[in-house]
Amino acid sequence: MLTGRQVRARYPAVYGWRLLWLAYAALLATLIACYLTLLAWGHNIGVDFACFRAAAVVAMHGGNPYDFKQLWQAENALYNLPRHLQPGDPSYYYLDRYYNPPLFATLLRPLASLSFELGFAIYGAAVIGLAAAGSWLLVQSLGWTRYRRAAVTLTLVSPCVFLAVWNGQQSTLLLFALGAALYALRGERPGMAGALMALGWVKPHLLVPIAVAIPLLLPSGRLALRWYMGFGLATLAGIGLTVATTGAASIAAWLHTLFGYTGYADAIQNYMPSLSGMTLILLPQPWNRVGALALMAIGCCAMAVTVAQVRRRGAAPWAGIGLLVATWLVFAPFAHTNDDVLLLLPLAVLWGRDGAQQTRPIPVLALWACTALPLAFLLPRPFSLLGLLPAALVFAATATRVIVERQPA
């Protein structure tokens, strides 16, 4: 029988990996403890849901939620006046602008009729459910037969999902749309896949460019055409529902507000972890906007190069889609920490089917970065820039795996 010392000498790598996973488990335990502490003692939970709720109230009464004066009157009446809160109080609610489509506010009207606590509880449960369903469908679409529950669990305890719940954001809806679309595509239903990706209009600057680029990786023009038809028909259906519920003027008001956001995003945001976003915040005017636009143009070119390289080298379409997602998240405008939940797809591609690459250092390093560094916004500058590393590292590693190593289909 081997002694403990002989076993350690014979299998040093085994013990090293066990220690690494124990350290990772300790990191997750620390994160969960922080989440519970914030939920118990933190202020301003559900701040974005509160804005969506106020926008729904304004729309219900025939107002314009994109008129910040009307929106502020509703927010102040809902959250400050009943509790006699004044500026400077920890729980005081300041103006939070609404930039999402009018149809999203319409769909939230049932929750707006409830108390904030009950409405937010239902909304938060939906955010978590979408994260679980989206991550499950995503690894299913990649053909995983093992570690699917582990992938879902790690997604649910990630800072990105917690921040989506805490703020009341829609990032997990984007994850669900991506996972469900890829699952439909695996089932040879590209029209349905395109229609599901139309859910990305809730945050058009994130998922819509990816939805436009994905068909270029499909093996035939017929499949690409069916994808575009599904995406276009679902988009038209959304426009029709919007016109029927809030009128065509609400679409024009949304587009005006959405495009105007670029003009003052740097004044109301202090952290957007993408190259374009941080350039907009850190550089002085007007160079910040020039730099951000230049980087977004570079990002579009990088996506075009990604498509060309994936097709030329014969990489698997799913791997190419993962690389597209990573590419755009590096350059996307107005990305926030919770939006990095979309990195699950390129991270899963990087790990390989059923986590086959789990003993290689780069996939493990990428997992650690995606678990810990989304919280870099809590650090002072310049250390907060570490929040750029998850998307950048996953992009570089996935590009190496997909293009250089030519991951098989």
C-alpha positions, -999 to +999 in steps of 0.1 A: +000+000+000+013+034-009+019+060+018+004+095+016+037+109+006+041+084-022+006+091-035+013+128-035+046+122-053+030+100-079-001+121-085+009+157-079-014+171-106-044+154-090-038+171-056-031+204-073-065+203-091-083+193-059-067+222-041-077+245-070-113+234-069-114+237-031-102+273-035-128+279-061-155+265-038-142+289-011-146+318-036-182+308-043-189+305-006-176+340-001-197+354-029-228+337-016-221+352+019-218+386+003-250+382-016-269+373+015-254+402+034-264+426+007-299+412+005-303+416+042-287+450+048-282+467+014-301+497+001-317+504-033-324+469-043-344+466-075-335+502-086-339+494-123-371+474-117-384+505-099-378+525-130-395+499-152-425+499-128-427+537-129-426+536-167-454+511-168-475+533-145-469+564-167-478+544-198-509+530-181-522+566-175-516+576-211-483+594-204-449+592-221-423+572-201-395+587-222-404+622-210-381+623-180-402+650-163-432+627-163-412+597-153-396+615-124-430+627-111-441+590-111-409+578-095-409+605-068-446+598-060-441+560-058-408+558-038-400+591-020-432+609-010-449+580+007-418+575+029-410+612+033-375+606+019-352+636+012-321+638-010-292+624+011-312+597+027-297+562+019-330+550+005-338+581-015-347+573-051-331+596-077-342+599-113-336+567-132-343+571-169-362+545-190-345+534-223-362+500-230-389+494-257-424+506-249-437+470-252-415+460-222-432+486-200-466+474-213-458+438-204-449+449-169-482+465-162-496+436-142-466+439-118-470+476-116-504+471-102-489+452-072-469+465-043-432+471-050-421+442-028-445+416-043-439+428-079-401+428-074-402+393-059-421+380-089-398+398-113-367+385-094-380+350-096-384+354-133-348+367-137-335+336-119-357+313-138-346+327-171-309+324-160-315+287-152-334+279-184-311+299-206-279+282-192-295+248-194-306+253-230-272+267-239-251+237-228-278+214-242-274+231-276-236+225-274-242+188-269-232+185-232-244+153-216-224+158-183-219+187-159-251+205-171-264+210-136-229+223-126-230+248-154-265+260-144-254+262-107-223+282-115-244+306-137-269+312-109-243+320-083-222+342-106-220+380-098-236+387-132-268+369-123-269+383-088-265+419-101-292+413-126-315+402-097-303+430-074-309+458-100-339+442-116-322+440-150-331+420-182-297+404-189-309+369-181-337+373-207-309+378-233-292+347-220-325+328-224-330+341-259-295+331-269-298+296-253-333+289-267-323+301-302-292+278-303-313+249-290-339+256-317-311+258-343-297+225-331-332+210-337-330+224-373-356+251-367-337+283-378-369+303-382-379+298-346-343+305-336-344+338-354-377+347-338-364+339-303-334+362-309-359+391-316-362+391-278-329+409-279-347+441-289-352+447-251-315+457-252-308+461-289-272+472-286-262+438-272-280+410-289-293+424-322-258+427-338-251+391-328-285+380-342-276+397-375-242+380-377-251+345-367-267+334-400-235+342-418-220+311-400-248+287-410-239+260-435-264+271-462-281+302-475-316+286-470-310+282-433-297+318-431-328+331-449-352+312-426-333+327-396-337+362-410-373+356-418-381+344-382-362+374-368-380+399-391-415+385-386-410+385-348-398+420-349-428+431-370-451+413-345-435+433-317-440+465-337-476+457-343-483+450-306-466+482-297-487+502-321-518+485-309-511+492-272-492+525-270-493+539-305-466+545-332-455+577-314-441+556-285-417+538-309-404+572-322-400+584-286-381+553-277-357+555-307-351+592-300-343+585-263-322+555-272-300+573-297-298+604-275-284+582-247-249+584-263-249+622-258-249+620-220-241+584-210-208+595-195-226+619-173-249+593-157-227+562-158-194+556-141-186+520-151-194+502-183-170+472-187-163+472-224-136+490-244-161+514-259-180+520-226-149+527-205-135+549-233-167+569-232-164+573-194-126+578-189-116+601-218-124+639-218-151+652-241-153+652-271-125+626-275-145+601-254-173+599-279-149+598-309-129+570-293-161+550-284-174+553-319-140+542-334-139+512-311-174+502-320-164+504-356-134+482-349-158+458-331-180+455-362-149+448-383-137+422-357-170+404-360-167+404-398-132+390-395-144+364-370-171+352-395-146+351-423-120+331-403-145+307-389-159+299-423-125+297-439-110+273-413-141+251-411-148+256-374-180+244-359-208+270-362-216+268-325-180+276-317-180+305-341-212+319-325-195+317-291-166+337-305-190+362-320-205+368-286-171+372-270-160+396-297-190+419-294-190+420-256-154+434-258-165+463-280-202+467-272-215+501-261-232+506-228-225+470-216-229+466-178-215+440-155-247+419-154-246+417-192-214+396-190-237+366-182-237+362-220-200+351-217-214+317-206-216+306-243-179+314-253-168+301-219-186+268-225-171+266-260-137+272-244-142+244-220-152+220-247-180+195-248-187+182-213-159+203-199-132+182-218-107+210-214-111+214-176-075+203-170-060+231-192-050+263-174-066+289-197-102+276-195-099+274-157-084+309-156-112+322-177-138+307-153-121+323-123-120+357-141-157+354-150-166+345-114-145+371-095-137+401-118-172+412-126-171+427-091-141+449-101-165+479-102-162+480-064-125+487-066-111+522-070-096+533-103-075+522-120-081+487-105-117+488-115-105+483-151-099+447-142-135+443-150-126+444-187-105+412-183-133+386-183-146+395-218-111+401-232-096+369-218-125+348-229-123+364-264-086+358-268-088+322-255-119+313-276-103+328-307-072+306-301-094+275-296-118+281-325-095+296-352-060+284-344-068+250-330-098+246-353-123+231-328-141+202-346-178+202-353 
